[in-house]
Amino acid sequence: MLKLEDFKAAKKRVDEVILPTHLIHSDAFSEECGNDVYIKPENLQKTGAFKIRGAYNKIMKLDDEAKKKGLIASSAGNHAQGVAYAAKKLGVKATIIKVDATKAHGADVVLYGEAYDEAYEKAVELQKSEGYTFVHPFDDEDVMEGQGTIALEIMEELPDVDYILVPIGGGGLILGIVCAAKQMNPSVKFVGVELEGAVSV
């Protein structure tokens, strides 16, 4: 299990590249549900999403040999941009499978397959053949540790928070946030939220 000290160390690392995203009180949502509702605008990060946190933390923790061999990731969007941005910032070669808006960050882009699973399989194949470090979008403790830094910021600004609503895709974000926040305030509760139009099957 990741310890609070791990998240604090990750916070020091990611602070090098993230923008402060202070909580914003939402009058409209607060009035609608009869509670004080705050929004953490991670869409304001340089890459447009929280994913930069996990990617940067993962890459920062790699040894020099792994960095020299390069990285590979499979993603259709935000994770790819996070990996590409972090790799460029740290001077590490990155190859991304199946993505559109990532070349601007300097990564080699390989369009492959019709769906994510095919891109993932290709990334794993290249990881084995080229010796790249695979940066998984969610199933990686270093990535979760980076995403969990969001909880440290929430708890610092709102230590008596009752509930934290977290979007769910692969699950790395909510796992990181729950693990970090529970160690700071065991009574806080969580609600995982999934878009109605993009429900997992």
Phi, psi and omega in degrees: 000138178290136182263159180304323179298326178296317180293322179294321177294320178297322180299319178297322180292310186287338178301340178294334187234343183274158173265144176297130178238080183292151179298140178243124178287129179259107178297318184295309181292325179296316179293320182297322184252359177073026178221166173278118182247132178240148179243136175255107190277072180291347175293349179274357177298159184303330180261005176086005181197168180294345188302335178301328182299308181292318181297313182294317180300315180300311185292322178299329183276352180289148175282170185299325181294316179295319178297322181294324180288332178102177186239158170219144178213152173241127184194152176258010182180254191299320179296318180301316180293324177296315179295314182297317180295314181296318180297316180297316181299325184261002178070035181247138178289134179230139174240128181243132178261126176061085177198158182251311191262038186248338182303329181299337179267005173092007180277153169283129183248129177241112177278122184212133173081170180261343183218166183303318183303322179292320177296319179299313180299320178295319179297318179295321177300313179291326177302314182290317185284329185255349181079017179293157169271125180278127177255097183287142183293338181209331186270063185203126184298324179294324177291314178300320179300316178295317179295326181294346177298339176300320180297320180300319181290320178298312184293330178291319181277329186221069187298338180260025179303140180267312182229144171239121176267129186231130175293145181241127171239269177276338177110352181294322180295310183292324178296316178296315182294315180298313183299317180288312185294321181297330179284342179264325181210094184299342183272350181293143181247161185228147175231121176277134184238133179233138180298134180299326180276359182221045183288138176291147179259000000 
